[in-house]
Amino acid sequence: MLVNVLNKEGQNAGQIELPDEVFGIQPHEHAMHLAVRVYLSNQRQGTHKTKTRTEVSGGGKKPWKQKGRGTARSGSSRSPVWVGGGTVHGPKPHLYKLDLPKKVRRLARKSAFSLRLQENNLIVVEDLVFNEIKTKQMAAVVKSLNLENDKTLFLIAESEKNVVMSARNLPKFTTSVADKVSTYDILKHKKLLVSKSAVEKIVNTFQN
């Protein structure tokens, strides 16, 4: 599929071919759902923990004698029914790690790219080169492309320090290296801005 390539002033600077096998498939909703679920699950640390009655300090002495008080018998002040006692069936540390087959992960990413292109939310731009770190430069590019009000993900071929640092203070603008981007990252942002050299990098990731 042929799409226009814009320069940093937002003007047409040519065209580029986006392969249909990556950017032109029918989006597979379930594959994207699974990829997002796995991504979010793998972000969890799983360090939640509560103490049982054996781990709570104190409670070694029997609070009162077994008989004669007219009250319920009690063996420890750290019983779960007491204030300050242990917790029954509380959370324990464990892994939330999930995995997906390689083919499903690839299908999900292709579906996300294709979805953004079908929505006309994928923009290809010429490679940006900044001589210095200046947020004003990137802000001008974002403005010329009419992306100020949309959450945008900018995919670049390599991590260019001046480009990345110039973009980091823009509230709705995120940069990422093209072959490291996840399905979650693509779907989290409404607009997808792709540098011309990053297109080839994206296509190559599906050929290994």
C-alpha positions in Angstrom: 0.0 0.0 0.0 1.4 3.4 -1.0 1.2 6.2 1.6 2.5 9.7 1.6 5.7 10.6 3.4 5.6 14.0 5.2 8.5 16.3 6.0 8.8 18.1 9.4 6.8 21.0 8.0 3.9 18.7 7.4 4.2 18.8 3.6 4.2 15.9 1.2 7.8 14.7 0.5 7.1 11.6 -1.6 5.6 8.2 -1.1 6.6 4.9 0.5 5.3 1.3 0.0 3.9 -0.3 3.2 3.8 -4.1 2.7 0.3 -5.5 3.0 1.5 -8.6 4.9 2.4 -6.2 7.8 0.2 -3.1 7.4 -2.7 -4.4 5.4 -4.0 -7.5 7.1 -7.5 -7.9 8.7 -7.0 -6.9 12.4 -7.3 -9.9 14.7 -9.1 -8.6 17.8 -8.5 -11.7 20.0 -4.8 -11.8 19.2 -4.5 -8.1 20.2 -6.5 -8.8 23.4 -4.2 -11.6 24.4 -1.1 -9.6 23.7 -2.3 -6.7 25.8 -3.4 -9.0 28.6 0.0 -10.8 28.7 1.9 -7.5 28.6 0.0 -6.0 31.5 0.2 -9.2 33.5 4.0 -9.4 33.1 4.3 -5.8 34.5 3.0 -7.0 37.9 5.6 -7.6 40.5 3.6 -10.1 42.5 5.2 -8.9 45.8 2.0 -8.6 47.8 2.1 -10.3 51.2 0.2 -10.6 54.4 1.2 -12.3 57.7 -0.4 -15.4 59.0 -0.9 -16.0 62.8 2.5 -17.7 62.9 4.3 -14.7 61.5 2.7 -11.9 63.6 4.8 -10.9 66.6 3.5 -11.6 70.1 0.7 -13.9 71.2 2.9 -16.4 73.0 1.0 -16.2 76.2 -2.6 -17.5 76.6 -4.7 -14.4 77.2 -6.7 -15.8 80.1 -7.3 -19.1 81.7 -9.4 -21.7 79.9 -12.3 -21.9 82.4 -14.1 -19.9 85.0 -14.4 -16.4 83.3 -17.7 -17.0 81.5 -16.1 -15.9 78.2 -15.0 -17.8 75.2 -11.8 -19.6 75.4 -8.8 -18.2 73.7 -5.3 -19.5 73.1 -3.6 -16.5 71.5 -4.0 -12.8 71.0 -2.8 -13.2 67.4 -5.7 -15.3 66.3 -7.3 -14.1 63.1 -10.5 -13.1 65.0 -8.5 -10.7 67.2 -7.5 -7.1 66.2 -3.8 -7.3 65.4 -4.0 -11.0 64.7 -2.8 -12.8 61.6 -4.6 -12.9 58.2 -6.3 -16.0 56.9 -6.0 -16.8 53.2 -4.2 -13.5 52.5 -2.1 -12.8 49.3 1.3 -14.5 48.9 4.1 -13.5 46.6 3.8 -15.2 43.2 4.6 -14.6 39.6 2.0 -13.4 37.2 4.2 -14.1 34.2 2.3 -15.3 31.0 3.5 -16.1 27.6 2.2 -16.2 24.0 3.3 -18.2 21.0 5.5 -16.3 18.7 3.0 -16.5 15.8 0.3 -15.0 18.0 2.6 -12.1 19.2 3.5 -11.3 15.6 -0.2 -11.5 14.5 -1.1 -9.1 17.3 1.5 -6.5 16.3 0.6 -6.7 12.6 -3.0 -6.3 13.6 -2.2 -3.2 15.6 -0.2 -1.6 12.8 -3.0 -2.5 10.2 -5.7 -1.1 12.5 -3.9 2.2 12.9 -3.4 2.5 9.1 -7.1 1.6 8.4 -8.1 4.4 10.9 -5.8 6.8 9.0 -3.9 7.2 12.3 -0.6 6.1 10.9 1.7 8.8 9.6 5.1 8.3 7.9 7.5 11.1 8.3 11.0 11.8 7.0 13.9 10.9 9.4 14.4 13.7 11.8 17.9 15.1 12.5 18.4 17.6 15.3 21.7 19.4 15.9 20.9 20.0 19.6 18.5 18.9 22.3 15.6 21.4 22.1 12.0 20.6 23.0 11.0 23.6 20.8 12.2 21.8 17.7 10.1 18.7 18.3 7.1 20.8 19.4 7.2 22.6 16.1 7.2 19.2 14.2 4.2 18.0 16.3 2.3 21.2 15.6 3.0 21.1 11.9 1.6 17.5 11.8 -1.5 18.5 13.8 -0.7 16.0 16.6 -0.8 18.4 19.6 -4.1 17.1 21.0 -3.6 13.4 20.3 -1.6 10.8 22.2 1.2 9.9 19.8 3.8 7.2 19.6 6.9 8.1 17.4 8.7 5.1 16.1 12.4 5.6 15.1 14.9 3.2 13.6 17.6 3.8 16.1 17.7 5.7 19.4 18.8 9.2 18.4 19.7 11.1 21.6 18.8 14.6 20.3 15.4 13.4 19.0 14.5 11.4 22.1 15.6 14.0 24.6 13.8 16.8 22.6 10.6 14.8 22.8 10.6 13.7 26.4 9.0 16.8 27.8 6.0 16.8 25.4 3.1 15.5 27.5 1.3 13.4 24.8 4.3 12.4 22.8 6.4 9.2 23.3 9.3 7.9 21.3 10.3 4.2 20.9 12.7 2.2 18.8 10.6 0.5 16.1 11.8 -3.1 16.7 11.2 -2.9 20.5 7.6 -1.6 20.3 4.8 -3.8 21.7 1.2 -4.3 20.7 0.2 -2.5 24.0 2.3 0.5 23.1 0.7 0.8 19.7 -2.9 0.5 20.9 -2.3 2.8 23.9 -1.6 5.7 21.6 -4.2 7.1 19.2 -1.7 8.3 16.5 1.3 6.4 15.2 4.1 8.5 13.7 6.7 6.3 11.9 10.0 7.6 10.5 10.8 6.5 7.0 13.8 4.4 8.0 11.8 2.7 10.8 9.4 1.2 8.3 12.1 -1.1 7.0 13.1 -2.0 10.6 9.5 -2.9 11.4 9.2 -5.1 8.3 12.5 -6.9 9.1 11.3 -7.9 12.6 8.7 -10.1 11.0 11.2 -11.9 8.7 13.3 -13.6 11.3 
